[in-house]
């Protein structure tokens, strides 16, 4: 490596510059860290994967309607595609921690309804309540889960809602 | 802004050798850092295992079991990437401040915007591969970011629910992305410089070697390490953030993905529409006069922005003709400085250029220069030629010095200096403008130097004329030094004038150089 011919002042400036650059790169590529969970807290994962309720009722096609359709598309029962949004509400020890209206996926709002949320909750015994309303035309919640969970600091707990109902894993 | 830049430039120049000023080679340094990342990445790829169990262990093996070599290479890979984030950010800010996005430069500006996204995607993808707690955090937070997009049917985060949901194929996908995205970045980088002639894609060798050495030392002093292995069944308590590339992740945690998307979209959009919003009213445009274009192609060779091509001449048989691509032309005038047709020796009245700036013709420049020097005090006539983007020439005009300001110093045809000096219109010429590694129009100084040293056509014809030409590539903030140089040249001319009566074998340039040498020794 060729040693450039610089004055002492220039050498000093260059060394300061390179050291500063190196320190900036070295330090800020890993510091300061961010804290995800305070001591005494653990993680609760709320996951929802639900096929959803259709907003309209299925109906029988009339004979003239069927005749207008190509033979391969003729079926007696037709159902509207659009599904209802889903309202989810999670309380931990009585405190509302999550509330969201989940829209069905897809351009025609006819896809699956899904959500993923990570929550920091206290370690130890906690009272968890998850309420789901899968039909926006109704006033009351349609599915409810309520239980005391014993949470530890080193394991994540997953509370899942699907067509089959509620499941808790990681306990 | 300009005043601050002057002060800053002056301060930098005092302490930093110009050729080593990293701000003058940010683009080239970014290319160089890319190659360091690419080569070190190839080494890491050889030992990397694309599996859940193997990913973390293989990276640990590289870091701890290869007698420092693996650790250094991993450090180079990480730290050169981080340095790229710095150089790219500074490059963006510098081009923004210097308004290098207006007019024909829109292409480089716009094509640079997606490169920022690709750079971030490349770097973040690399962190996934380590599959430590940081990778777990990045994976889950990135999934949350993308899950809010309406095109996503099933949340990506569902693939990262627990250890059982992640498969080895996931790592095959990651490695594919971590190779594919940087390749797209490289392609984009070459598109970015497509409209730039003689683009510098490598910094000077000494500088490059010292930068590599600096990164190696850094890799030894602060080795790149992993956090604990990823465990999707357990919570992450804290994460060592790479603030160069993961700076938006804490924002996602605090504000959620949607506001972050909004912020990123607004910033990207703002960068993309900037060239549309800001217009340069003073921008010139080069035009070709087919009557005087002899098809030499020198303008084509010198244009820094690929704005000229050659085609068969419209009506001169067996001849070529330059054509200006107006949307690529930034109006630097370097092409006009390269045109041999402008030479005033053949006949001053016919000294018309084959290519010239539409509203800033070189023939007018010569007339202006001759008028100005005609008013100077005889025997101490100095013509100072500068540019619109370099050192301020405002207060320089005096009874001994005439000032001509061009768009770029490369706009000045060498034949003008031959003409003015040989006719004894001037006693000395001082060429100045931007600093040597920081020409606003990229190649103006370099090309003019080559013309003066007869390394490039059109070149200076007379050796005695060359001796009358002094150059001071000083840039903004160098006004005092410029004034001192002009004063020194004036003194030398006075001394020569006095000595002409007696005997003196020292020529003007030798005296100026001697004076400058003394000034350097006793600043």
Interface residues (C-beta under 8 A of the other chain):
Chain A: X1 X2 X4 X6 X9 X10 X12 X13 X14 X17 X18 X21 X22 X24 X25 X26 X27 X28 X29 X30 X31 X32 X33 X34 X35 X36 X37 X42 X43 X45 X47 X49 X105 X106 X111 X112 X114 X115 X116 X118 X153 X154 X155 X156 X158 X169 X170
Chain B: X15 X16 X17 X20 X22 X78 X79 X82 X83 X86 X137 X140 X143 X144 X147 X150 X152 X153 X154 X155 X157 X158 X161 X162 X205 X206 X209 X210 X213 X214 X215 X217 X218 X221 X222 X224 X232 X233 X234 X235 X236 X237 X238 X239 X240 X241 X242 X243 X244 X250 X253
